[in-house]
């Protein structure tokens, strides 16, 4: 015991020195910390931290933060990263715990025997002793996507509570925000690489020490009870609804539901290895729990200064901008973020913050000092690597504006439908959009994109989320409520009620005593530009452009592979296809996996079991190039170039 304590003290000292060399500072929100400390004092109820995962340094960072704040040294779960025996032994001494080596393979009865029982007993003992447990919800190369190892760990915690090993568990969603993710840009192509060893760790530490990584911020969301989560019965019909194949595919192909093969598509869940180890109800509950916690972790994560600057350079000023203009836009975007009740991980003078961001991005920028006008021209590098880095740094911006971005893309789709009917003198401010059509387009895009991709709660009904998006567009000033006038174009190409329970259907807009639904005036909105926010609609559309362009290219890829093929081979071939595109966009594994998830739910791809493992087949309707063209056109209507 004394030897373990000495080693733990030595490692904490070494880790403190390393963190001081890597980062300018490590930030914590004092109010969030006090909330977690109060939760830790709940007798007999252990804490389980469910964290987003940005880099392999996250486990060491969070271990140090929790220990230094009096929460104890957590047991840290290790995901799918294959470690060398020496590194595995060292991490085990420092509190790391590993899944059995069968993870990711087809399990056998022997595999599920002793190793699984030992691990389950160990997790139960950790929880009974009220040691904090840290579970990472993602794998670093794949953001906003619940990983298979995370489901395994969550299932072990759920079973410990279900079987009475502990009365309850308090789950603490946790977010990590870096100015510069340590090694984040070098792991994208290293998926499935050789085992990680001590030498690789030392090399990565030396590489990181030589770089300016800026600041790091750790955030905690409101702890919640696992027992209460289960009691709320989140796995219900309102969460799952009809399968996407029935909801959206008829709209895309322009056919009635009865003309399609009506196979049921269940909730997207883990791969076959996890499905085999969990019962159906437990699997669905664990998946929902993980996605809910991941959404909370993303929502509580602070936005860093370099993320704001990167988003402006990528989506607003890709061709260059004066420093004075960039500072004004930085202040504008900062205010918009704070208005949406998201925290930021910085403080200080505006010029210092922007210059700090430009310093961290200097390898991808060119700065021209223009002495005659006393300004600096900032020009992003025109290359795939530059766009990749800017996209990586600005990833935290999309969840902040996800709802408004979906609404902006829906507005763009409606304007594209109106384009053939507009004259040369018509301006967007003269166009009135009907409530029904705006809801319809918003709902179609929400059905297309997985909620976890946008950082949205997975169980909120889509019709409620669609109405919430319209409300947010009104609040931010992109829409103004207005009754249609005869001299204006009204975008109502397919007039029909959005649903019988429309929120305005019960309101008395006239003096008539009639309760007939047909006599309720149509709710309409006029496009507007928020004061002090020029180009806000275009900026919001461009936030979703990388996602939608990846989906569009994924449709074009469907006629390339020889079907059937394993899912892993499909993903790697898709990434290679995306990299070959004649543009500077860099393929993103997260978006490629999200497109695969959507295509499986939509019925574009079917998964068939075989002795060699599950194989992907192209569904019969999409053997036709006409059907693939309709799917591509459906996605492109929302895409801003």
Secondary structure in CASP SS format (residue, H / E / C, confidence):
PFRMAT SS
TARGET T0000
AUTHOR 0000-0000-0000
METHOD secondary structure of the structure
MODEL  1
X C 1.00
X H 1.00
X H 1.00
X H 1.00
X H 1.00
X H 1.00
X H 1.00
X H 1.00
X H 1.00
X H 1.00
X H 1.00
X H 1.00
X H 1.00
X H 1.00
X H 1.00
X H 1.00
X H 1.00
X H 1.00
X H 1.00
X H 1.00
X H 1.00
X H 1.00
X C 1.00
X C 1.00
X C 1.00
X E 1.00
X E 1.00
X E 1.00
X C 1.00
X H 1.00
X H 1.00
X H 1.00
X H 1.00
X H 1.00
X H 1.00
X H 1.00
X H 1.00
X H 1.00
X H 1.00
X H 1.00
X C 1.00
X C 1.00
X C 1.00
X C 1.00
X C 1.00
X E 1.00
X E 1.00
X E 1.00
X E 1.00
X E 1.00
X E 1.00
X C 1.00
X C 1.00
X C 1.00
X C 1.00
X C 1.00
X C 1.00
X H 1.00
X H 1.00
X H 1.00
X H 1.00
X H 1.00
X H 1.00
X H 1.00
X H 1.00
X H 1.00
X H 1.00
X H 1.00
X C 1.00
X C 1.00
X C 1.00
X C 1.00
X C 1.00
X C 1.00
X E 1.00
X E 1.00
X E 1.00
X E 1.00
X C 1.00
X C 1.00
X C 1.00
X C 1.00
X E 1.00
X C 1.00
X H 1.00
X H 1.00
X H 1.00
X H 1.00
X H 1.00
X H 1.00
X H 1.00
X H 1.00
X H 1.00
X C 1.00
X C 1.00
X E 1.00
X E 1.00
X E 1.00
X C 1.00
X C 1.00
X C 1.00
X C 1.00
X C 1.00
X C 1.00
X C 1.00
X C 1.00
X C 1.00
X C 1.00
X C 1.00
X C 1.00
X C 1.00
X C 1.00
X C 1.00
X H 1.00
X H 1.00
X H 1.00
X H 1.00
X H 1.00
X H 1.00
X H 1.00
X H 1.00
X H 1.00
X H 1.00
X H 1.00
X H 1.00
X H 1.00
X H 1.00
X H 1.00
X C 1.00
X C 1.00
X C 1.00
X C 1.00
X E 1.00
X E 1.00
X E 1.00
X E 1.00
X C 1.00
X C 1.00
X E 1.00
X C 1.00
X C 1.00
X E 1.00
X C 1.00
X C 1.00
X C 1.00
X C 1.00
X C 1.00
X H 1.00
X H 1.00
X H 1.00
X H 1.00
X H 1.00
X H 1.00
X H 1.00
X H 1.00
X H 1.00
X H 1.00
X H 1.00
X H 1.00
X H 1.00
X H 1.00
X H 1.00
X C 1.00
X C 1.00
X C 1.00
X C 1.00
X C 1.00
X C 1.00
X E 1.00
X E 1.00
X E 1.00
X E 1.00
X E 1.00
X E 1.00
X E 1.00
X E 1.00
X E 1.00
X E 1.00
X C 1.00
X C 1.00
X C 1.00
X C 1.00
X C 1.00
X H 1.00
X H 1.00
X H 1.00
X C 1.00
X H 1.00
X H 1.00
X H 1.00
X C 1.00
X C 1.00
X C 1.00
X C 1.00
X C 1.00
X E 1.00
X C 1.00
X H 1.00
X H 1.00
X H 1.00
X H 1.00
X H 1.00
X H 1.00
X H 1.00
X H 1.00
X H 1.00
X H 1.00
X H 1.00
X H 1.00
X C 1.00
X C 1.00
X C 1.00
X C 1.00
X C 1.00
X C 1.00
X E 1.00
X E 1.00
X E 1.00
X E 1.00
X E 1.00
X C 1.00
X C 1.00
X C 1.00
X E 1.00
X E 1.00
X H 1.00
X H 1.00
X H 1.00
X H 1.00
X H 1.00
X H 1.00
X C 1.00
X C 1.00
X C 1.00
X C 1.00
X C 1.00
X H 1.00
X H 1.00
X H 1.00
X H 1.00
X C 1.00
X C 1.00
X C 1.00
X H 1.00
X H 1.00
X H 1.00
X H 1.00
X C 1.00
X H 1.00
X H 1.00
X H 1.00
X H 1.00
X H 1.00
X C 1.00
X C 1.00
X C 1.00
X H 1.00
X H 1.00
X H 1.00
X C 1.00
X C 1.00
X C 1.00
X C 1.00
X C 1.00
X C 1.00
X C 1.00
X C 1.00
X C 1.00
X C 1.00
X C 1.00
X C 1.00
X H 1.00
X H 1.00
X H 1.00
X H 1.00
X H 1.00
X H 1.00
X C 1.00
X C 1.00
X H 1.00
X H 1.00
X H 1.00
X H 1.00
X H 1.00
X H 1.00
X H 1.00
X H 1.00
X H 1.00
X H 1.00
X H 1.00
X H 1.00
X H 1.00
X H 1.00
X H 1.00
X H 1.00
X H 1.00
X H 1.00
X H 1.00
X H 1.00
X H 1.00
X C 1.00
X C 1.00
X E 1.00
X C 1.00
X H 1.00
X H 1.00
X H 1.00
X H 1.00
X H 1.00
X H 1.00
X H 1.00
X H 1.00
X H 1.00
X H 1.00
X H 1.00
X C 1.00
X C 1.00
X C 1.00
X C 1.00
X C 1.00
X E 1.00
X E 1.00
X H 1.00
X H 1.00
X H 1.00
X H 1.00
X H 1.00
X H 1.00
X H 1.00
X H 1.00
X H 1.00
X H 1.00
X H 1.00
X H 1.00
X H 1.00
X H 1.00
X H 1.00
X H 1.00
X H 1.00
X C 1.00
X C 1.00
X C 1.00
X C 1.00
X E 1.00
X C 1.00
X C 1.00
X C 1.00
X C 1.00
X C 1.00
X H 1.00
X H 1.00
X H 1.00
X H 1.00
X H 1.00
X H 1.00
X H 1.00
X H 1.00
X H 1.00
X H 1.00
X H 1.00
X C 1.00
X H 1.00
X H 1.00
X H 1.00
X E 1.00
X E 1.00
X E 1.00
X E 1.00
X E 1.00
X E 1.00
X C 1.00
X C 1.00
X C 1.00
X C 1.00
X E 1.00
X E 1.00
X E 1.00
X E 1.00
X E 1.00
X E 1.00
X C 1.00
X C 1.00
X C 1.00
X H 1.00
X H 1.00
X H 1.00
X H 1.00
X H 1.00
X H 1.00
X H 1.00
X H 1.00
X H 1.00
X H 1.00
X C 1.00
X H 1.00
X H 1.00
X H 1.00
X H 1.00
X H 1.00
X H 1.00
X H 1.00
X H 1.00
X H 1.00
X H 1.00
X H 1.00
X H 1.00
X H 1.00
X H 1.00
X H 1.00
X H 1.00
X H 1.00
X H 1.00
X H 1.00
X H 1.00
X H 1.00
X H 1.00
X H 1.00
X H 1.00
X H 1.00
X H 1.00
X H 1.00
X C 1.00
X C 1.00
X C 1.00
X C 1.00
X C 1.00
X C 1.00
X H 1.00
X H 1.00
X H 1.00
X E 1.00
X E 1.00
X E 1.00
X E 1.00
X H 1.00
X H 1.00
X H 1.00
X H 1.00
X H 1.00
X H 1.00
X H 1.00
X H 1.00
X H 1.00
X H 1.00
X H 1.00
X H 1.00
X H 1.00
X H 1.00
X C 1.00
X C 1.00
X H 1.00
X H 1.00
X H 1.00
X H 1.00
X C 1.00
X C 1.00
X C 1.00
X C 1.00
X C 1.00
X C 1.00
X C 1.00
X H 1.00
X H 1.00
X H 1.00
X H 1.00
X H 1.00
X H 1.00
X H 1.00
X H 1.00
X H 1.00
X H 1.00
X H 1.00
X H 1.00
X H 1.00
X H 1.00
X C 1.00
X C 1.00
X C 1.00
X E 1.00
X E 1.00
X E 1.00
X C 1.00
X C 1.00
X C 1.00
X C 1.00
X C 1.00
X C 1.00
X C 1.00
X E 1.00
X E 1.00
X E 1.00
X C 1.00
X C 1.00
X C 1.00
X C 1.00
X C 1.00
X C 1.00
X C 1.00
X C 1.00
X C 1.00
X C 1.00
X C 1.00
X C 1.00
X C 1.00
X C 1.00
X C 1.00
X C 1.00
X C 1.00
X C 1.00
X C 1.00
X C 1.00
X C 1.00
X C 1.00
X C 1.00
X C 1.00
X C 1.00
X H 1.00
X H 1.00
X H 1.00
X C 1.00
X C 1.00
X C 1.00
X C 1.00
X E 1.00
X E 1.00
X E 1.00
X E 1.00
X C 1.00
X C 1.00
X C 1.00
X C 1.00
X C 1.00
X C 1.00
X C 1.00
X C 1.00
X H 1.00
X H 1.00
X H 1.00
X H 1.00
X H 1.00
X H 1.00
X H 1.00
X H 1.00
X H 1.00
X H 1.00
X H 1.00
X H 1.00
X H 1.00
X H 1.00
X H 1.00
X H 1.00
X H 1.00
X H 1.00
X H 1.00
X H 1.00
X H 1.00
X H 1.00
X C 1.00
X C 1.00
X C 1.00
X C 1.00
X C 1.00
X C 1.00
X C 1.00
X E 1.00
X E 1.00
X H 1.00
X H 1.00
X H 1.00
X H 1.00
X H 1.00
X H 1.00
X H 1.00
X H 1.00
X H 1.00
X H 1.00
X H 1.00
X H 1.00
X H 1.00
X C 1.00
X C 1.00
X C 1.00
X C 1.00
X C 1.00
X C 1.00
X C 1.00
X C 1.00
X C 1.00
X H 1.00
X H 1.00
X H 1.00
X H 1.00
X H 1.00
X H 1.00
X H 1.00
X H 1.00
X H 1.00
X H 1.00
X H 1.00
X H 1.00
X H 1.00
X H 1.00
X C 1.00
X C 1.00
X E 1.00
X E 1.00
X E 1.00
X E 1.00
X C 1.00
X C 1.00
X C 1.00
X C 1.00
X C 1.00
X C 1.00
X E 1.00
X E 1.00
X E 1.00
X E 1.00
X C 1.00
X H 1.00
X H 1.00
X H 1.00
X H 1.00
X C 1.00
X H 1.00
X H 1.00
X H 1.00
X H 1.00
X H 1.00
X H 1.00
X H 1.00
X H 1.00
X H 1.00
X H 1.00
X H 1.00
X H 1.00
X C 1.00
X C 1.00
X C 1.00
X C 1.00
X C 1.00
END
